[in-house]
Amino acid sequence: MTAPSPAARLVEDADFVQLLFTDIAGRLKTLEIPAARWAEVRDGGWTLDGSVVLGYGDPEHSDLRLVPDPSTYVQRPWATPSGRTVGMVFCDIQDTAGRPFAADPRAVLRRAVRASEARGQRPVFGVEAEFYLLRPGAPGTAGEPADGAGYWDLSVDEEADEVCRDIAEALARMGLTVDGHHHEVCAGQRELVFRHGDALSTADRLLLLKHTARVMARRRGLTAVFMPKPLAHLYGNALHVHVSLEGTGASAEALFHDGTDPDGMSALFRGSLAGVLEHAPALTALGNPTVNSYKRLVPASGTPVHRSWARHNRSTAFKVVGNNAVPGSVRLEMRSPDPSAHPHLLFAGILAAFADGQDRDLKLPEACEEPADQLTPRDLAARGILALPTDLPSALRALEEDGTVREALGDLAADALVRNSRADWASWHRLVTPWEIERYADSV
């Protein structure tokens, strides 16, 4: 007799189970079922309207199927207001033929990971997620910072600290190891880091982190805000993405490290990073996919806006980090993405860029160890340093024209992402803002 799976045993302690998946924009979606129906839905799935995933109706993909991935099951460590317990499980999405749905973001990332592993390279990802803890503010605003502390400050007002502790404890009880949290540069801004892992688990866990942060903040009368630029006068929120490659053999050797290189970088790492620089415009569309993203990506804002890399310069978009004495710690840190990114799609794009840089033996330009936005246009041109896209339409055009990244996503997912982002851009341009009224109503 086969022993019940851990998920099956845990579900016995839940009243309801939330079947989780994301749409193409990275919003977490769910269908909730009574726990008594778990076995039936686990084995048979649940019919899903494809428009929920794609963001628009498409007769060719109208009937899809949610299929739970029991290995992802966690029990929420907080009860509902009435005291009920709820489990959560990520789902894969299948088409009518029972195949992985082409635009399922988890399926997109799985394809990219399989392609990387076929090269003998296992991806390892980590993320640092920044967010604001805000109190209710004036109508039409995101709110007011919950504290007045600064970068890494020890605050005597611990209300916001308690929210971070709540988040860390909740995540730990769901199996995520939280390495630490600290105050970021601006009032009310925080950063929480959880343990790195494989690509799919890290992407799933980032979504759980964001949801858990919002729930824990609301329970203390605050709001956790991950949008790229919620407050015009303060820095935006970044999503720093760390990634390295290790061997697929039993030794899992660190493929990005070379102890004989002054920067500790292997030739494989240099080619992979060169691929990321080559495809940086398209990756910007994945890492910065909203209208609001480009309120953060502006010069002299503490945010990288050029396609440059460095070993020690924190203002660059792509930074090599890690201790040469610890081979497994040498990795790439991408500092330009923001928390509105869909992690599954972004990670898939990064892996495709790595592979292209390796296959084409792209040469890595010299590091830029000074802030690129302080260099003159002539200096930038002499170094071959180009700007990242400065608005959403430019980034979307780059994605449409980048065959490597598009192939990694698949045409259906890429087209759906572009279509939805362009709709957001069109909506923004139809909006008349208070700034426009104040500036033009009585003067033109």
Secondary structure, DSSP 8 states (H G I E B T S, - for coil): -----HHHHHHTT-SEEEEEEE-TT--EEEEEEEGGGHHHHHHH-EEEETHHHHSS--GGG-EEEEEE-GGG-EE-SS--TTS--EEEEEEEEE-TTSSB-TT-HHHHHHHHHHHHHHTTEEEEEEEEEEEEEEE--STTS--EES----TT---S--HHHHHHHHHHHHHHHTT--EEEEEE-SSTTEEEEEE--B-HHHHHHHHHHHHHHHHHHHHHTT-EEE-SS-S-TTS----EEEEEEEEESSTT--BTTB-TTSTT-B-HHHHHHHHHHHHTHHHHHHHHS-STTHHHHS-TTSSS--BS-EESS-TTSSEEEES-TTSGGG-EEEE-S--TTS-HHHHHHHHHHHHHHHHHTT--------S-GGGS-HHHHHHHT--B--SSHHHHHHHHHH-HHHHHHH-HHHHHHHHHHHHHHHHHHHH---HHHHHHHTTT-
